[in-house]
Amino acid sequence: MKNKGLLVVVSGPSGAGKGTICKRLLEKNNDIKISVSTTTRGARVGEVEGKNYFFVSKNEFQDMLKQDALLEYAKVYDNYYGTPKKYVLENLERGNDVLLEIDIVGALQVKEKFKDGVFIFILPPSLEELKNRIVGRGTESAKDIEKRYGCALEEIEQVIKYDYAVINDDIERATIDVEGIIKAEKCKVSRIHEDIKSIFY
Amino acid sequence: MKNKGLLVVVSGPSGAGKGTICKRLLEKNNDIKISVSTTTRGARVGEVEGKNYFFVSKNEFQDMLKQDALLEYAKVYDNYYGTPKKYVLENLERGNDVLLEIDIVGALQVKEKFKDGVFIFILPPSLEELKNRIVGRGTESAKDIEKRYGCALEEIEQVIKYDYAVINDDIERATIDVEGIIKAEKCKVSRIHEDIKSIFY
């Protein structure tokens, strides 16, 4: 049975570890395609065009918006970030699973358009651990840490809008949960009933 | 987070291989409890009380029915078969996952009572393979084989009433699918939202 690919959206507050889980998931499953975001901010040292981001001018970004070429977008400070629609749609059509690692606002925009997507929220194991992880970055002032922590708490309440929540107490275990979710979704009768009918009745 | 256990119902037509998958699942996951059916038929050579079945008299079975002590039951030829409720409920309450390997009629009875159960239908990979497997038992007449095959085809149409369908083209792969489904169900926000709230907000 060759179906359309699965759109897997992995999201969650900063400090939950969604980036690390997605990295591990891609290492273990090289048939999953990762969607690369586009941004108007300049490339940082070491960032590679087409790998970390597609870097575009503000005019180019505006053109993409006008052409409805983005699945979701957000403005952060003075820069725009978005998910190009073409790559995602083409891969899903070819039967490839596509992974989006995006923030909560973006994920909820995608959910409006892709009812069939699978929406996974990554949670830290506890409030204490969340704070440790935010502090652990070591790059921010006490005030910034408090702000980031407060935002994370507010964001966690959005979990109710997601299909699944994975507690990231251990990267390997959490990655296995995400893999299980992908396998389970591909076994849902609501997704594969037409195929079953075509084989058996 | 310690939740109630998951009731996992594995069902499907004869020849699909549900028994083999359940056996493999239990070998790999010794924390899953298997529910043992009760029956009024006599024990066959090698069958062990409490392992293969709980063997009871027709009177005892009728008493269980009167006491609403069975989750589901069926009469096959002259004998009754049923799933004792107590073992299942007690284990779920303790947080243990309970596996029921039962036929389609029984599974649909359980579904009426356990909206929270997870209902998995095991499918053969093709019609041809289904027929091969039924013939392969080598114990039945051509007429019995035709009858069993016809029943299996009718039963497969019941897949629409299940949550998941797992194609049994390979025991190991199919078992991994079932394990994925169990993991995914435990990550469903609809199941664990209260726990998430109690930790984070």
Interface residues (C-beta under 8 A of the other chain):
Chain A: M1 I120 F121 L123 S126 L127 L153 I156 E157 V159 I160 Y162 D163 Y164 A165 V166 I167 I176 D177 E179 G180 I181 I182 K183 A184 E185 C187 K188 V189 I192 H193 I196 I199 F200 Y201
Chain B: M1 I120 F121 L123 S126 L127 L153 I156 E157 V159 I160 Y162 D163 Y164 A165 V166 I167 I176 D177 E179 G180 I181 I182 K183 A184 E185 C187 K188 V189 I192 H193 I196 I199 F200 Y201
